[in-house]
């Protein structure tokens, strides 16, 4: 192993030396470890701005939840004073911190970065398919957990899915939503009892559940289901168009810019979230921020945000139960107000200041020098 005398390393602070106390040869340091620690010390001593890479496999113009999350985190980290690069994969280069979304799909990036920088901080944000499928059966996803410095989940029940020895790595960061003033001011409810479904047409989202529930409603119901989300395959597009043609209560709008989608959600009376699997749906955070009550499939990703006592759950895939909840929300004002009141009570979880604080605390835990810089 190649080593470098510490006398060649320049000015090294006491915190650095403490990492090597007890070593048989404290004056020797492997080159890869020296590079990482010297870089960290340079950052700690000179400035509080870091170079951070966020890796998400979602394409640049995608409207998926993972892409929205990556963009929001990038904005938060820039507001905290850091330089942020967003890429679909790790392409080499040195960063103070790397944040990766999706254990299995981003495993190549995780492995490559860890091979080049064994000691550098690497945060892994776990998606719904990670938490509730891949990490239980896929060797790459399982190895990704071991390689990460911290494991980010979007609601506390996600921690229960981690292997017990790795739960100490877990960090909960609720997703926040900053509502544009123009949308907040224009959020007048439509005359019809509009039920919004937001999400791409994918089997895991169970996208037709609200439409099928609407078919069961009596003719006197004023419920209309408006679905915002792109079809990711021709077969899904064909199904959406077919459902729309057969079902007068269902309207598929396709993919829409996020601002337009939020305006549609803001004018709706309910959000129906029928997903079979979620790490912590961004659309639920959006509904809470816009004061739109939610009817959700009873999955951990929703329970971790809305709480176990929320009255708006239905069993996964249960059309009859969802139809009953939709009709009750339309006709029973006490029930509707109970949904709205509960959603208002958990709304602080999705405030931008909370997510910003969560990131600030995580960074200062990883880089104590940040806290010291704040005191100066």
C-alpha positions in Angstrom: 0.0 0.0 0.0 1.3 3.5 -0.9 1.5 5.8 2.0 2.2 9.5 2.5 3.8 11.1 5.7 1.4 13.4 7.4 4.0 16.1 7.4 3.4 16.4 3.6 -0.3 16.9 4.1 -0.1 20.6 5.1 -2.2 22.0 7.9 -4.3 19.2 9.6 -6.6 20.0 12.4 -7.1 18.1 15.7 -10.3 16.4 14.4 -8.3 14.8 11.6 -5.6 13.5 14.0 -8.2 12.1 16.3 -9.3 9.7 13.5 -5.9 8.1 13.6 -5.2 7.9 17.3 -4.4 4.4 18.4 -2.9 3.5 15.0 0.4 1.7 15.1 1.8 4.2 12.5 -0.3 7.4 12.9 2.1 9.3 10.7 1.2 7.2 7.7 -1.9 7.5 5.6 -3.0 5.6 2.5 -3.2 7.8 -0.6 -6.9 7.2 -1.2 -7.8 7.9 2.4 -5.5 11.0 2.4 -7.2 12.3 -0.7 -10.6 12.0 0.8 -9.7 13.5 4.2 -7.5 16.2 2.8 -10.4 17.2 0.6 -12.8 17.2 3.6 -10.4 19.2 5.6 -9.9 21.7 2.9 -13.7 22.1 2.7 -14.0 22.4 6.5 -11.4 25.0 6.8 -12.0 27.2 3.9 -15.7 27.4 3.0 -19.2 25.9 3.7 -20.0 25.3 0.1 -19.9 21.7 -1.1 -20.1 20.1 -4.6 -23.0 17.7 -4.5 -24.1 15.2 -7.1 -27.7 13.9 -7.3 -28.2 10.8 -9.4 -31.7 9.8 -10.5 -32.4 7.4 -13.4 -35.5 9.4 -14.3 -34.9 11.2 -17.6 -34.4 15.0 -17.7 -37.9 15.9 -18.9 -39.7 13.3 -17.0 -42.6 14.3 -14.7 -42.2 11.2 -12.5 -42.2 11.5 -8.7 -38.5 10.6 -8.4 -37.5 13.3 -10.9 -39.6 15.9 -9.0 -37.9 14.8 -5.8 -34.4 15.1 -7.2 -35.2 18.6 -8.6 -36.6 19.7 -5.3 -33.7 18.4 -3.3 -31.3 20.1 -5.7 -33.1 23.4 -5.1 -33.0 23.0 -1.4 -29.3 22.2 -1.4 -28.5 25.2 -3.5 -30.5 27.4 -1.1 -28.3 26.0 1.6 -25.3 27.3 -0.3 -24.0 24.3 -2.1 -23.2 23.6 -5.8 -25.4 20.8 -7.1 -25.1 18.7 -10.3 -28.1 16.5 -11.4 -27.3 13.4 -13.6 -29.0 10.2 -14.6 -25.8 8.3 -13.6 -22.4 8.8 -12.0 -19.9 9.6 -14.8 -16.8 10.0 -12.7 -15.3 12.9 -10.9 -15.0 13.8 -7.2 -17.8 15.2 -5.2 -18.1 16.1 -1.5 -21.4 14.2 -1.4 -23.3 12.0 -3.7 -27.1 11.4 -3.3 -28.6 8.5 -5.3 -32.2 7.7 -5.9 -33.2 4.1 -6.4 -31.1 1.2 -5.1 -31.5 -1.3 -8.0 -31.7 1.0 -11.0 -28.8 3.2 -9.8 -26.6 0.3 -8.6 -24.0 0.8 -11.3 -23.5 4.4 -10.2 -23.3 3.5 -6.5 -20.8 0.7 -7.1 -18.6 2.9 -9.4 -18.5 5.9 -7.0 -17.8 3.6 -4.0 -14.9 1.9 -5.8 -13.3 5.2 -6.6 -14.0 6.9 -3.2 -14.4 4.2 -0.5 -14.7 6.7 2.3 -16.8 9.5 0.7 -20.4 10.1 2.0 -23.0 8.5 -0.2 -26.7 8.9 0.5 -29.2 6.4 -0.9 -32.9 7.5 -1.2 -35.1 4.5 -1.3 -38.1 4.4 -3.6 -41.3 2.4 -3.2 -40.1 -0.5 -5.4 -36.8 -0.5 -3.4 -38.5 -0.7 0.0 -41.3 -3.0 -0.8 -39.8 -5.3 -3.4 -36.2 -5.0 -4.6 -34.3 -4.9 -1.3 -36.0 -8.1 -0.2 -35.1 -10.2 -3.3 -32.5 -8.4 -5.5 -28.8 -8.9 -4.6 -27.8 -5.5 -6.2 -30.3 -3.6 -4.2 -29.2 -5.3 -1.1 -25.5 -4.5 -1.8 -26.5 -0.9 -2.4 -27.8 -0.7 1.1 -24.5 -1.9 2.5 -22.5 0.6 0.4 -24.5 3.6 1.4 -23.5 5.9 4.3 -27.1 6.8 5.0 -30.5 5.5 3.8 -33.2 8.1 3.2 -36.8 7.1 3.4 -39.8 9.4 2.8 -41.9 8.4 5.8 -41.1 6.6 9.0 -42.7 3.2 8.2 -40.1 2.8 5.5 -37.5 2.2 8.2 -39.3 -1.0 9.1 -38.4 -2.5 5.7 -34.7 -2.1 6.2 -32.6 -5.1 7.5 -32.3 -4.7 11.3 -28.5 -4.2 11.2 -28.9 -1.3 8.8 -31.7 0.6 10.4 -29.2 2.8 12.2 -28.4 4.3 8.8 -32.0 5.3 8.2 -33.1 8.9 8.0 -36.7 10.1 7.4 -37.1 13.2 5.2 -40.8 14.0 4.4 -41.3 15.5 0.9 -42.4 19.1 0.9 -44.4 21.2 -1.6 -44.1 24.9 -2.2 -47.4 26.0 -3.6 -47.1 28.8 -6.1 -49.1 31.9 -5.0 -51.0 32.0 -8.2 -52.3 28.4 -7.7 -53.1 29.0 -4.0 -55.2 32.1 -4.8 -57.0 30.5 -7.7 -57.9 27.3 -5.9 -61.7 27.6 -6.2 -63.4 24.2 -6.3 -65.2 23.2 -9.4 -69.0 22.9 -9.4 -69.0 19.2 -10.0 -67.6 16.9 -7.3 -64.3 16.4 -9.0 -62.1 13.5 -7.9 -58.5 13.9 -9.1 -56.2 11.0 -9.9 -52.5 12.0 -10.5 -49.9 9.6 -11.7 -48.5 7.9 -14.8 -50.3 4.9 -16.2 -48.4 2.0 -14.7 -49.7 -1.2 -13.2 -48.1 -0.5 -9.8 -50.3 2.7 -9.6 -53.5 0.7 -10.2 -54.6 3.6 -12.4 -58.1 2.6 -13.3 -59.4 2.0 -9.7 -61.1 5.3 -9.3 -62.7 5.1 -12.8 -64.0 1.6 -12.0 -65.3 2.8 -8.6 -67.1 5.7 -10.4 -69.0 3.2 -12.5 -70.6 1.9 -9.3 -72.0 5.2 -8.3 -75.7 6.0 -8.5 -77.0 8.1 -11.4 -77.7 11.0 -9.0 -74.0 11.3 -8.1 -72.2 14.4 -9.5 -68.7 12.8 -9.1 -66.4 13.2 -12.1 -62.9 11.6 -12.2 -60.2 13.6 -13.8 -56.9 11.7 -14.4 -53.6 13.5 -15.0 -50.7 11.3 -16.0 -48.9 10.1 -19.1 -49.3 6.6 -20.6 -45.9 4.8 -20.5 -47.0 2.3 -23.1 -49.3 2.0 -26.1 -51.4 -0.6 -24.3 -51.9 1.8 -21.4 -52.9 4.6 -23.7 -55.4 2.3 -25.4 -56.9 1.3 -22.1 -57.2 5.0 -21.0 -58.9 6.0 -24.2 -61.2 3.0 -24.0 -62.2 3.7 -20.4 -62.9 7.3 -21.2 -65.1 6.2 -24.2 -67.1 3.8 -22.1 -67.3 5.7 -18.8 -68.9 9.2 -18.8 -67.5 9.9 -15.4 -63.9 9.4 -16.4 -61.7 12.0 -18.2 -58.1 11.3 -19.0 -56.1 14.4 -19.6 -52.7 12.8 -20.3 -49.4 14.2 -19.0 -49.5 17.9 -18.1 -46.9 20.4 -16.9 -46.6 20.4 -13.2 -48.1 23.8 -12.7 -51.2 22.8 -14.6 -51.5 19.5 -12.8 -51.3 21.4 -9.4 -54.1 23.8 -10.6 -56.3 20.8 -11.5 -55.6 19.2 -8.1 -56.3 22.4 -6.3 -59.8 22.7 -7.8 -60.7 19.1 -7.0 -62.7 18.0 -4.0 -60.7 14.8 -3.4 -57.5 13.1 -4.5 -57.7 9.3 -5.0 -54.4 7.6 -4.6 -54.8 3.9 -5.5 -51.2 2.8 -5.8 -50.2 -0.7 -4.8 -46.8 0.3 -3.6 -45.2 3.6 -2.7 -42.2 4.8 -0.7 -44.0 8.0 0.1 -46.1 9.5 -2.7 -45.2 13.1 -3.7 -48.8 13.6 -4.9 -50.1 13.0 -1.3 -47.8 15.8 -0.2 -49.1 18.0 -3.0 -52.7 17.3 -1.9 -51.9 18.1 1.7 -50.2 21.4 0.7 -53.3 22.3 -1.4 -55.8 21.3 1.4 -57.3 18.6 -0.8 -58.5 15.6 1.2 -57.2 12.2 0.2 -58.7 8.7 -0.3 -55.8 6.2 -0.4 -55.1 2.6 -0.7 -54.1 1.2 2.7 -50.4 0.9 2.1 -47.4 1.7 4.4 -46.2 4.5 2.1 -49.5 6.4 2.7 -50.0 5.4 6.3 -46.6 6.7 7.2 -47.7 10.2 6.0 -51.4 10.3 6.9 -51.2 8.2 10.0 -52.8 4.9 11.0 -56.1 6.5 12.3 -57.0 8.3 9.0 -60.5 7.4 7.9 -59.9 7.7 4.2 -58.2 4.3 3.5 -59.5 1.4 1.3 -58.0 -2.0 0.8 -55.7 -2.3 -2.2 -57.6 -3.1 -5.3 -61.0 -2.9 -3.6 -63.3 -1.1 -6.1 -66.4 -1.5 -4.0 -64.8 0.0 -0.9 -63.4 2.9 -2.8 -66.8 3.6 -4.4 -68.4 3.6 -1.0 -65.8 6.1 0.3 -66.2 8.4 -2.7 -70.0 8.4 -2.4 -69.8 9.0 1.4 -67.4 11.9 0.9 -69.8 13.4 -1.7 -72.9 13.1 0.5 -71.8 13.0 4.1 -70.4 16.5 5.0 -69.3 15.4 8.5 -67.2 12.6 6.9 -65.8 15.0 4.3 -64.9 17.5 7.0 -63.3 14.8 9.0 -61.0 13.9 6.1 -60.2 17.6 5.5 -59.5 18.3 9.2 -57.2 15.3 9.5 -55.3 16.3 6.4 -54.9 19.9 7.7 -53.5 18.4 11.0 -50.7 16.6 9.1 -50.1 19.4 6.6 -47.0 20.7 8.6 -45.2 17.5 7.6 -45.0 18.8 4.0 -44.0 22.4 4.7 -40.8 23.4 2.8 -39.1 24.7 6.0 -39.4 21.3 7.5 -37.7 19.5 4.6 -35.0 22.2 4.4 -34.3 21.7 8.2 -34.1 17.9 7.7 -31.5 18.3 5.0 -29.5 20.9 7.0 -29.4 18.6 10.0 -28.4 15.6 7.9 -25.5 17.6 6.3 -24.3 18.9 9.6 -24.3 15.3 11.0 -22.2 14.2 8.1 -20.0 17.3 8.1 -19.7 18.8 11.6 -17.6 21.6 10.2 -20.8 23.1 8.8 -22.1 23.6 12.3 -18.9 25.2 13.3 -19.1 27.6 10.3 -22.6 28.7 11.5 -21.2 29.7 14.9 -18.5 31.9 13.4 
